[in-house]
C-alpha cells in the first residue's frame, strides 16, 4: 500500500495554497473532518482540514491514520507571534511545543520536543523573499490570544516564539505512535497587534460561516476594517507557508 504524508491544518485558508497545487484524486468527509487525497511534489499526500482546536485536530489525525498509512505528519497553519522579532509571514519551526493545563495537573506546564534531525533538515531550506525562518518554542493555547500585553507576557513567561491552538496534542499523539512529526507555522499576527477573536465565525469543519460573518459585520461595523486587514495578513501567511512546504517536500529525504 502506498505511504502518505499527512498535512493537517485547522481552517480552509491555511491549506488553500496546498490544495490548489495538489493533484486531488479523492475527497473524504468524516464528520467535521475533510481529507483530500492526492499527489504533490512527487509524494502521496493526505491534506486534512481538521477544524479549530486541539480536540478536533487530534480526532482528525486519528481518523486519518485509520484510513491511510502515514510516514510523516505535518501540523501547518497560522500562529500568532509572541516574540516581537517575528514579522508577518515569517515561518516558525517548533523544536519544542509547550502546553499549560490539561491532563491530571490543570496548571502544570508540559513540554514536548520534536525530532531535532527533522527540524534541522527543514532549517537549512530557502525561504520565500522577505521571509525569516525561526526555530524555537511554540505554545499551544485553548483560546485566541488577542491583546499585545498578553502575548508579551507569554513570551516572557514561557520564552515562546508564537502561539497556536492544535500542535501540542497532535505531537503528543504522534510521539506515542512513533509517527515522525513536524510543525510548520506562518505568522499571521505580530506581537504588538491587537487581534479580534473571530473564531466563532468559522464552522466546526474549518470553513468560514458566511451567514455569521455577514451578521457580525452588520452588528459590529467597526470590526470590518480589522477583518479586511487580517484577511490580507492571512493570505500573505498562506502564500509563504505554501512556498516553504513545497521546498520542504522537494528536499525531503
C-alpha positions as a Markdown table, in Angstrom:
| # | Residue | x | y | z |
|---|---|---|---|---|
| 1 | Unk | 0.0 | 0.0 | 0.0 |
| 2 | Unk | 1.2 | 3.5 | -0.9 |
| 3 | Unk | 2.6 | 5.5 | 2.1 |
| 4 | Unk | 1.3 | 9.0 | 2.6 |
| 5 | Unk | 2.4 | 12.3 | 4.2 |
| 6 | Unk | -0.4 | 13.8 | 6.2 |
| 7 | Unk | -0.7 | 17.6 | 6.2 |
| 8 | Unk | -3.1 | 18.9 | 8.9 |
| 9 | Unk | -4.5 | 22.5 | 9.0 |
| 10 | Unk | -7.4 | 23.8 | 11.1 |
| 11 | Unk | -9.2 | 26.0 | 8.6 |
| 12 | Unk | -9.7 | 26.2 | 4.9 |
| 13 | Unk | -7.5 | 29.3 | 4.4 |
| 14 | Unk | -4.5 | 27.6 | 6.0 |
| 15 | Unk | -4.4 | 24.8 | 3.5 |
| 16 | Unk | -5.8 | 26.7 | 0.5 |
| 17 | Unk | -2.5 | 27.1 | -1.3 |
| 18 | Unk | -1.6 | 23.4 | -0.9 |
| 19 | Unk | -5.0 | 22.3 | -2.1 |
| 20 | Unk | -4.7 | 24.5 | -5.2 |
| 21 | Unk | -1.3 | 22.9 | -6.1 |
| 22 | Unk | -2.2 | 19.3 | -5.3 |
| 23 | Unk | -3.5 | 16.8 | -7.8 |
| 24 | Unk | -6.5 | 15.6 | -5.8 |
| 25 | Unk | -8.0 | 12.2 | -6.6 |
| 26 | Unk | -10.4 | 11.7 | -3.7 |
| 27 | Unk | -12.2 | 13.7 | -1.1 |
| 28 | Unk | -13.4 | 12.1 | 2.1 |
| 29 | Unk | -15.5 | 13.5 | 4.9 |
| 30 | Unk | -15.5 | 12.1 | 8.4 |
| 31 | Unk | -17.9 | 14.2 | 10.5 |
| 32 | Unk | -16.2 | 17.7 | 10.8 |
| 33 | Unk | -13.0 | 16.4 | 9.2 |
| 34 | Unk | -12.4 | 16.7 | 5.4 |
| 35 | Unk | -9.5 | 14.9 | 3.8 |
| 36 | Unk | -8.1 | 15.4 | 0.3 |
| 37 | Unk | -6.1 | 12.5 | -1.1 |
| 38 | Unk | -3.7 | 13.2 | -3.9 |
| 39 | Unk | -0.2 | 13.9 | -5.0 |
| 40 | Unk | 2.1 | 16.9 | -4.5 |
| 41 | Unk | 5.8 | 17.2 | -5.2 |
| 42 | Unk | 6.0 | 13.6 | -6.0 |
| 43 | Unk | 4.6 | 12.4 | -2.7 |
| 44 | Unk | 1.3 | 10.8 | -1.8 |
| 45 | Unk | -0.4 | 13.5 | 0.3 |
| 46 | Unk | -3.5 | 13.5 | 2.6 |
| 47 | Unk | -4.4 | 17.1 | 3.1 |
| 48 | Unk | -6.7 | 17.4 | 6.1 |
| 49 | Unk | -8.9 | 20.2 | 7.2 |
| 50 | Unk | -9.4 | 19.5 | 10.9 |
| 51 | Unk | -11.5 | 22.3 | 12.3 |
| 52 | Unk | -10.3 | 24.7 | 15.0 |
| 53 | Unk | -8.9 | 23.4 | 18.3 |
| 54 | Unk | -6.9 | 20.6 | 19.7 |
| 55 | Unk | -9.7 | 18.2 | 20.2 |
| 56 | Unk | -10.9 | 18.3 | 16.6 |
| 57 | Unk | -7.3 | 18.2 | 15.3 |
| 58 | Unk | -6.5 | 15.1 | 17.3 |
| 59 | Unk | -9.6 | 13.3 | 16.2 |
| 60 | Unk | -8.7 | 14.2 | 12.6 |
| 61 | Unk | -5.3 | 12.7 | 12.9 |
| 62 | Unk | -6.6 | 9.5 | 14.5 |
| 63 | Unk | -9.2 | 9.2 | 11.8 |
| 64 | Unk | -6.7 | 9.8 | 9.0 |
| 65 | Unk | -4.4 | 7.1 | 10.4 |
| 66 | Unk | -7.3 | 4.6 | 10.3 |
| 67 | Unk | -7.6 | 5.1 | 6.6 |
| 68 | Unk | -4.0 | 5.9 | 5.5 |
| 69 | Unk | -0.5 | 4.6 | 6.3 |
| 70 | Unk | 1.2 | 7.8 | 7.3 |
| 71 | Unk | 5.0 | 8.1 | 7.2 |
| 72 | Unk | 5.1 | 11.7 | 8.3 |
| 73 | Unk | 2.6 | 14.2 | 9.9 |
| 74 | Unk | 2.9 | 17.9 | 9.3 |
| 75 | Unk | 1.0 | 20.4 | 11.5 |
| 76 | Unk | 0.7 | 23.5 | 9.5 |
| 77 | Unk | -1.2 | 26.8 | 9.5 |
| 78 | Unk | -1.1 | 30.2 | 11.2 |
| 79 | Unk | 0.5 | 31.2 | 14.5 |
| 80 | Unk | 0.3 | 34.5 | 16.5 |
| 81 | Unk | 3.7 | 35.9 | 17.3 |
| 82 | Unk | 4.6 | 36.5 | 20.9 |
| 83 | Unk | 8.2 | 37.4 | 20.2 |
| 84 | Unk | 8.4 | 41.0 | 18.8 |
| 85 | Unk | 11.2 | 39.9 | 16.4 |
| 86 | Unk | 8.8 | 37.9 | 14.3 |
| 87 | Unk | 7.2 | 39.6 | 11.3 |
| 88 | Unk | 4.1 | 38.8 | 9.3 |
| 89 | Unk | 4.6 | 35.8 | 7.1 |
| 90 | Unk | 7.7 | 34.6 | 8.9 |
| 91 | Unk | 8.0 | 30.8 | 9.3 |
| 92 | Unk | 8.3 | 29.1 | 12.7 |
| 93 | Unk | 9.7 | 25.6 | 13.1 |
| 94 | Unk | 8.9 | 24.3 | 16.5 |
| 95 | Unk | 11.8 | 22.5 | 18.2 |
| 96 | Unk | 9.6 | 22.0 | 21.3 |
| 97 | Unk | 5.9 | 22.6 | 22.0 |
| 98 | Unk | 4.5 | 23.7 | 25.3 |
| 99 | Unk | 1.1 | 23.5 | 26.9 |
| 100 | Unk | -0.3 | 24.8 | 30.2 |
| 101 | Unk | -3.1 | 22.8 | 31.8 |
| 102 | Unk | -4.9 | 19.7 | 30.7 |
| 103 | Unk | -4.1 | 16.2 | 31.9 |
| 104 | Unk | -4.1 | 15.5 | 35.7 |
| 105 | Unk | -2.5 | 18.8 | 36.7 |
| 106 | Unk | -4.6 | 21.7 | 35.5 |
| 107 | Unk | -1.9 | 24.3 | 35.7 |
| 108 | Unk | 1.2 | 22.1 | 35.0 |
| 109 | Unk | 3.5 | 23.1 | 32.2 |
| 110 | Unk | 4.1 | 20.3 | 29.8 |
| 111 | Unk | 6.9 | 20.4 | 27.2 |
| 112 | Unk | 7.4 | 18.0 | 24.3 |
| 113 | Unk | 10.5 | 18.1 | 22.0 |
| 114 | Unk | 10.4 | 17.4 | 18.2 |
| 115 | Unk | 12.9 | 15.3 | 16.3 |
| 116 | Unk | 16.0 | 17.6 | 16.1 |
| 117 | Unk | 17.2 | 15.9 | 12.9 |
| 118 | Unk | 13.9 | 16.7 | 11.1 |
| 119 | Unk | 13.8 | 20.2 | 12.4 |
| 120 | Unk | 17.5 | 20.8 | 11.4 |
| 121 | Unk | 16.8 | 19.4 | 7.9 |
| 122 | Unk | 14.0 | 22.0 | 7.5 |
| 123 | Unk | 16.0 | 24.8 | 8.9 |
| 124 | Unk | 18.5 | 24.8 | 6.0 |
| 125 | Unk | 15.8 | 25.3 | 3.4 |
| 126 | Unk | 15.4 | 28.5 | 1.4 |
| 127 | Unk | 12.5 | 30.8 | 2.5 |
| 128 | Unk | 10.3 | 32.9 | 0.2 |
| 129 | Unk | 11.6 | 36.5 | -0.3 |
| 130 | Unk | 11.3 | 38.8 | 2.8 |
| 131 | Unk | 10.6 | 35.8 | 5.0 |
| 132 | Unk | 12.7 | 34.8 | 8.0 |
| 133 | Unk | 12.9 | 31.3 | 9.4 |
| 134 | Unk | 12.8 | 30.9 | 13.2 |
| 135 | Unk | 13.4 | 27.8 | 15.4 |
| 136 | Unk | 12.2 | 27.7 | 19.0 |
| 137 | Unk | 9.3 | 27.1 | 21.3 |
| 138 | Unk | 5.6 | 27.1 | 20.2 |
| 139 | Unk | 2.9 | 27.4 | 22.9 |
| 140 | Unk | -0.4 | 25.7 | 22.3 |
| 141 | Unk | -3.3 | 27.5 | 23.9 |
| 142 | Unk | -7.1 | 27.0 | 24.1 |
| 143 | Unk | -8.2 | 30.4 | 23.1 |
| 144 | Unk | -7.1 | 33.2 | 20.8 |
| 145 | Unk | -4.5 | 35.5 | 22.4 |
| 146 | Unk | -5.9 | 38.9 | 21.5 |
| 147 | Unk | -4.0 | 41.5 | 23.5 |
| 148 | Unk | -0.4 | 42.6 | 22.9 |
| 149 | Unk | 0.2 | 42.6 | 26.6 |
| 150 | Unk | -0.9 | 39.0 | 26.9 |
| 151 | Unk | 1.3 | 38.0 | 24.0 |
| 152 | Unk | 4.3 | 39.7 | 25.7 |
| 153 | Unk | 3.5 | 38.0 | 29.0 |
| 154 | Unk | 3.5 | 34.6 | 27.3 |
| 155 | Unk | 6.8 | 35.4 | 25.6 |
| 156 | Unk | 8.4 | 36.4 | 28.9 |
| 157 | Unk | 7.0 | 33.5 | 30.9 |
| 158 | Unk | 7.5 | 30.7 | 28.5 |
| 159 | Unk | 10.1 | 32.0 | 26.0 |
| 160 | Unk | 7.7 | 31.0 | 23.3 |
| 161 | Unk | 8.1 | 32.5 | 19.8 |
| 162 | Unk | 4.4 | 32.1 | 18.9 |
| 163 | Unk | 1.1 | 30.5 | 19.9 |
| 164 | Unk | -1.3 | 28.1 | 18.1 |
| 165 | Unk | -4.3 | 26.0 | 19.1 |
| 166 | Unk | -3.6 | 22.5 | 17.9 |
| 167 | Unk | 0.1 | 21.4 | 17.7 |
| 168 | Unk | 0.8 | 20.0 | 21.3 |
| 169 | Unk | -2.0 | 17.5 | 21.2 |
| 170 | Unk | -1.0 | 16.3 | 17.7 |
| 171 | Unk | 2.6 | 16.0 | 18.7 |
| 172 | Unk | 1.7 | 14.1 | 21.9 |
| 173 | Unk | -0.2 | 11.5 | 19.9 |
| 174 | Unk | 2.5 | 11.3 | 17.2 |
| 175 | Unk | 5.2 | 10.6 | 19.7 |
| 176 | Unk | 3.1 | 7.9 | 21.4 |
| 177 | Unk | 2.5 | 6.3 | 18.0 |
| 178 | Unk | 6.1 | 6.7 | 16.8 |
| 179 | Unk | 4.9 | 8.8 | 13.9 |
| 180 | Unk | 7.5 | 11.3 | 12.6 |
| 181 | Unk | 6.1 | 14.8 | 13.1 |
| 182 | Unk | 7.0 | 18.4 | 12.2 |
| 183 | Unk | 5.2 | 21.7 | 12.9 |
| 184 | Unk | 5.4 | 24.5 | 10.4 |
| 185 | Unk | 3.6 | 27.7 | 11.2 |
| 186 | Unk | 3.4 | 31.1 | 9.4 |
| 187 | Unk | 2.9 | 34.3 | 11.5 |
| 188 | Unk | -0.5 | 35.8 | 10.8 |
| 189 | Unk | -0.4 | 38.5 | 13.5 |
| 190 | Unk | 2.5 | 40.2 | 15.3 |
| 191 | Unk | 3.2 | 40.5 | 19.0 |
| 192 | Unk | 2.2 | 44.2 | 19.1 |
| 193 | Unk | -1.1 | 43.7 | 17.2 |
| 194 | Unk | -4.5 | 43.6 | 18.8 |
| 195 | Unk | -6.3 | 40.6 | 17.4 |
| 196 | Unk | -10.1 | 40.3 | 17.5 |
| 197 | Unk | -11.3 | 36.8 | 18.2 |
| 198 | Unk | -13.3 | 35.8 | 15.1 |
| 199 | Unk | -13.1 | 32.0 | 15.6 |
| 200 | Unk | -16.9 | 32.0 | 16.2 |
| 201 | Unk | -17.3 | 32.9 | 12.5 |
| 202 | Unk | -15.7 | 29.6 | 11.5 |
| 203 | Unk | -17.7 | 26.4 | 11.2 |
| 204 | Unk | -16.6 | 23.3 | 13.2 |
| 205 | Unk | -15.4 | 22.0 | 9.8 |
| 206 | Unk | -12.9 | 24.8 | 9.4 |
| 207 | Unk | -14.9 | 26.6 | 6.7 |
| 208 | Unk | -16.0 | 30.2 | 7.1 |
| 209 | Unk | -19.6 | 30.7 | 8.2 |
| 210 | Unk | -20.8 | 33.3 | 5.7 |
| 211 | Unk | -24.1 | 33.9 | 7.4 |
| 212 | Unk | -22.5 | 34.5 | 10.8 |
| 213 | Unk | -19.8 | 36.6 | 9.3 |
| 214 | Unk | -22.3 | 38.8 | 7.5 |
| 215 | Unk | -24.4 | 39.3 | 10.6 |
| 216 | Unk | -21.3 | 40.1 | 12.6 |
| 217 | Unk | -20.3 | 42.8 | 10.2 |
| 218 | Unk | -23.8 | 44.3 | 10.3 |
| 219 | Unk | -23.9 | 44.3 | 14.1 |
| 220 | Unk | -20.2 | 45.2 | 14.6 |
| 221 | Unk | -19.4 | 47.5 | 11.7 |
| 222 | Unk | -16.2 | 48.7 | 13.4 |
| 223 | Unk | -14.7 | 45.2 | 13.0 |
| 224 | Unk | -14.9 | 45.3 | 9.2 |
| 225 | Unk | -11.7 | 47.2 | 8.7 |
| 226 | Unk | -10.0 | 44.8 | 11.2 |
| 227 | Unk | -11.4 | 41.7 | 9.4 |
| 228 | Unk | -10.2 | 43.0 | 6.0 |
| 229 | Unk | -6.7 | 43.7 | 7.4 |
| 230 | Unk | -6.5 | 40.3 | 9.0 |
| 231 | Unk | -7.6 | 38.7 | 5.7 |
| 232 | Unk | -4.8 | 40.3 | 3.9 |
| 233 | Unk | -2.3 | 39.1 | 6.6 |
| 234 | Unk | -3.6 | 35.6 | 6.4 |
| 235 | Unk | -3.3 | 35.5 | 2.6 |
| 236 | Unk | 0.3 | 36.5 | 2.9 |
| 237 | Unk | 0.9 | 33.9 | 5.6 |
| 238 | Unk | -0.8 | 31.2 | 3.4 |
| 239 | Unk | 1.3 | 32.1 | 0.4 |
| 240 | Unk | 4.6 | 31.9 | 2.3 |
| 241 | Unk | 3.7 | 28.8 | 4.2 |
| 242 | Unk | 2.8 | 27.0 | 0.9 |
| 243 | Unk | 6.1 | 28.0 | -0.7 |
| 244 | Unk | 8.1 | 26.8 | 2.2 |
| 245 | Unk | 6.3 | 23.5 | 2.4 |
| 246 | Unk | 6.8 | 23.0 | -1.4 |
| 247 | Unk | 10.5 | 23.5 | -0.8 |
| 248 | Unk | 10.5 | 21.1 | 2.2 |
| 249 | Unk | 8.9 | 18.3 | 0.2 |
| 250 | Unk | 11.2 | 19.0 | -2.7 |
| 251 | Unk | 14.2 | 18.4 | -0.5 |
| 252 | Unk | 12.8 | 15.8 | 1.8 |
| 253 | Unk | 15.0 | 12.7 | 2.2 |
